[in-house]
């Protein structure tokens, strides 16, 4: 609406009129979104949950949203998207209205949020037509084979290898922290195909079914009590040589494109806003000593600070979208997203735990737990996301070196001889 001038000094009123509305076209679009939600909200999945594979209800909802352009909005129709031109304000209105209504938006997972944009940028036409539409629809679930036991922060040192034999890559090695591997249909996986090349130049980016013979998945139970991650082992796994994204030995370039999209997924400002709105509702309902939690000054101050940071992330996201549409690099605005958003998500859950008081320690089916224990689960899981997808320390290095143009940390030569082995 318009900036109110009622309280401004008379001398300023004539100079400070400012129209902050989106304009008639966008307000009409907002009403269309609201009407869609009002008519169809009963079809939305009641609990989006943490399941790696969406329910039948979730898949049907996803397809309905794509049909109306409320997710996969700018992905071309020939690949299963809605095919609209990029429009930042319409994207913002969709996110605002779904969050305000408490209705889940489109699916976000490793296939949709990470692989699809990578294929759009770097995949062949056959790969785009084969994989994007079923992935967007939620019919095909993907996992990511990147980290290894000895190659986490230094991903380019990965050891999983592939040799060519009879028209196939034959893959051997191990991945770890493979989210959704137990449920996934497909994997996009980094393997070393050029053993004599420099470590960043000998990697290829393969895609293949998780049902391929020679793949073994072992779940890893975390402190949430669930097995969100897995170990994945490859023993003579045969992958056709044409199942590669980009060129052989250029997987590091492709992988970095995917990593950029992963950081965007983990730093989604719309997800942050949804969690903040849920937190506000929680603090309005929960009471301590007969008073609403939201009326307690110390906790309310923390909430207001988080609200300001979420707003900053939302508008930073709009800045990034503007840059993308104009074909400009994201710069510092893009580099801070993963670090800031993951830490902010954990702080939101931490405030929810504190707001619940003694109930905040209840978990795993207690009669008095709130929201099916989701606040406790998020508190523990989001702590891991500060590490996953590039640790906070790695993100700070990226910001300093690429964003602020600061010098790299000097690499000291390791001592040679017996002293390097502890005197042995």
Secondary structure in CASP SS format (residue, H / E / C, confidence):
PFRMAT SS
TARGET T0000
AUTHOR 0000-0000-0000
METHOD secondary structure of the structure
MODEL  1
X C 1.00
X E 1.00
X C 1.00
X C 1.00
X C 1.00
X C 1.00
X C 1.00
X C 1.00
X C 1.00
X H 1.00
X H 1.00
X H 1.00
X H 1.00
X C 1.00
X C 1.00
X C 1.00
X C 1.00
X C 1.00
X E 1.00
X C 1.00
X C 1.00
X C 1.00
X C 1.00
X H 1.00
X H 1.00
X H 1.00
X H 1.00
X H 1.00
X H 1.00
X H 1.00
X H 1.00
X H 1.00
X H 1.00
X H 1.00
X H 1.00
X H 1.00
X H 1.00
X H 1.00
X H 1.00
X H 1.00
X H 1.00
X H 1.00
X H 1.00
X C 1.00
X C 1.00
X C 1.00
X C 1.00
X C 1.00
X C 1.00
X C 1.00
X C 1.00
X C 1.00
X C 1.00
X C 1.00
X C 1.00
X H 1.00
X H 1.00
X H 1.00
X H 1.00
X H 1.00
X H 1.00
X H 1.00
X H 1.00
X H 1.00
X H 1.00
X H 1.00
X H 1.00
X H 1.00
X C 1.00
X C 1.00
X C 1.00
X C 1.00
X C 1.00
X C 1.00
X C 1.00
X C 1.00
X H 1.00
X H 1.00
X H 1.00
X C 1.00
X C 1.00
X C 1.00
X C 1.00
X C 1.00
X C 1.00
X C 1.00
X C 1.00
X H 1.00
X H 1.00
X H 1.00
X H 1.00
X H 1.00
X H 1.00
X H 1.00
X H 1.00
X H 1.00
X H 1.00
X H 1.00
X H 1.00
X H 1.00
X H 1.00
X C 1.00
X C 1.00
X C 1.00
X C 1.00
X C 1.00
X C 1.00
X C 1.00
X C 1.00
X H 1.00
X H 1.00
X H 1.00
X H 1.00
X H 1.00
X H 1.00
X H 1.00
X H 1.00
X H 1.00
X H 1.00
X H 1.00
X H 1.00
X H 1.00
X C 1.00
X C 1.00
X H 1.00
X H 1.00
X H 1.00
X H 1.00
X H 1.00
X H 1.00
X H 1.00
X H 1.00
X H 1.00
X H 1.00
X H 1.00
X H 1.00
X C 1.00
X C 1.00
X C 1.00
X C 1.00
X C 1.00
X E 1.00
X E 1.00
X E 1.00
X E 1.00
X C 1.00
X C 1.00
X E 1.00
X C 1.00
X C 1.00
X E 1.00
X C 1.00
X C 1.00
X C 1.00
X H 1.00
X H 1.00
X H 1.00
X C 1.00
X C 1.00
X C 1.00
X E 1.00
X E 1.00
X E 1.00
X E 1.00
X E 1.00
X C 1.00
X C 1.00
X E 1.00
X E 1.00
X E 1.00
X E 1.00
X E 1.00
X E 1.00
X E 1.00
X E 1.00
X C 1.00
X C 1.00
X C 1.00
X C 1.00
X C 1.00
X C 1.00
X C 1.00
X C 1.00
X C 1.00
X C 1.00
X E 1.00
X E 1.00
X E 1.00
X E 1.00
X E 1.00
X E 1.00
X E 1.00
X C 1.00
X C 1.00
X C 1.00
X C 1.00
X C 1.00
X C 1.00
X C 1.00
X C 1.00
X C 1.00
X C 1.00
X E 1.00
X E 1.00
X E 1.00
X E 1.00
X E 1.00
X E 1.00
X E 1.00
X C 1.00
X C 1.00
X C 1.00
X C 1.00
X C 1.00
X E 1.00
X E 1.00
X E 1.00
X E 1.00
X E 1.00
X E 1.00
X C 1.00
X C 1.00
X C 1.00
X C 1.00
X C 1.00
X C 1.00
X C 1.00
X C 1.00
X E 1.00
X E 1.00
X E 1.00
X E 1.00
X E 1.00
X E 1.00
X E 1.00
X E 1.00
X E 1.00
X E 1.00
X E 1.00
X E 1.00
X C 1.00
X C 1.00
X C 1.00
X E 1.00
X E 1.00
X C 1.00
X C 1.00
X C 1.00
X C 1.00
X E 1.00
X H 1.00
X H 1.00
X H 1.00
X H 1.00
X H 1.00
X H 1.00
X H 1.00
X H 1.00
X H 1.00
X H 1.00
X H 1.00
X H 1.00
X H 1.00
X H 1.00
X H 1.00
X H 1.00
X C 1.00
X C 1.00
X H 1.00
X H 1.00
X H 1.00
X H 1.00
X H 1.00
X H 1.00
X H 1.00
X H 1.00
X H 1.00
X H 1.00
X H 1.00
X H 1.00
X H 1.00
X H 1.00
X H 1.00
X H 1.00
X H 1.00
X C 1.00
X E 1.00
X E 1.00
X C 1.00
X C 1.00
X E 1.00
X E 1.00
X H 1.00
X H 1.00
X H 1.00
X C 1.00
X H 1.00
X H 1.00
X H 1.00
X H 1.00
X H 1.00
X H 1.00
X H 1.00
X H 1.00
X H 1.00
X H 1.00
X H 1.00
X H 1.00
X H 1.00
X H 1.00
X H 1.00
X H 1.00
X H 1.00
X H 1.00
X H 1.00
X H 1.00
X H 1.00
X H 1.00
X H 1.00
X H 1.00
X H 1.00
X H 1.00
X H 1.00
X H 1.00
X H 1.00
X C 1.00
X C 1.00
X C 1.00
X C 1.00
X C 1.00
X H 1.00
X H 1.00
X H 1.00
X H 1.00
X H 1.00
X C 1.00
X H 1.00
X H 1.00
X H 1.00
X H 1.00
X H 1.00
X H 1.00
X H 1.00
X H 1.00
X H 1.00
X H 1.00
X H 1.00
X H 1.00
X H 1.00
X H 1.00
X H 1.00
X H 1.00
X H 1.00
X H 1.00
X H 1.00
X C 1.00
X H 1.00
X H 1.00
X H 1.00
X H 1.00
X H 1.00
X C 1.00
X C 1.00
X C 1.00
X C 1.00
X C 1.00
X C 1.00
X C 1.00
X C 1.00
X C 1.00
X H 1.00
X H 1.00
X H 1.00
X H 1.00
X H 1.00
X H 1.00
X H 1.00
X H 1.00
X H 1.00
X H 1.00
X H 1.00
X H 1.00
X H 1.00
X H 1.00
X H 1.00
X C 1.00
X C 1.00
X C 1.00
X C 1.00
X C 1.00
X C 1.00
X H 1.00
X H 1.00
X H 1.00
X H 1.00
X H 1.00
X H 1.00
X H 1.00
X H 1.00
X H 1.00
X H 1.00
X H 1.00
X H 1.00
X C 1.00
X C 1.00
X C 1.00
X C 1.00
X C 1.00
X C 1.00
X C 1.00
X C 1.00
X C 1.00
X C 1.00
X C 1.00
X C 1.00
X C 1.00
X C 1.00
X H 1.00
X H 1.00
X H 1.00
X H 1.00
X C 1.00
X C 1.00
X C 1.00
END
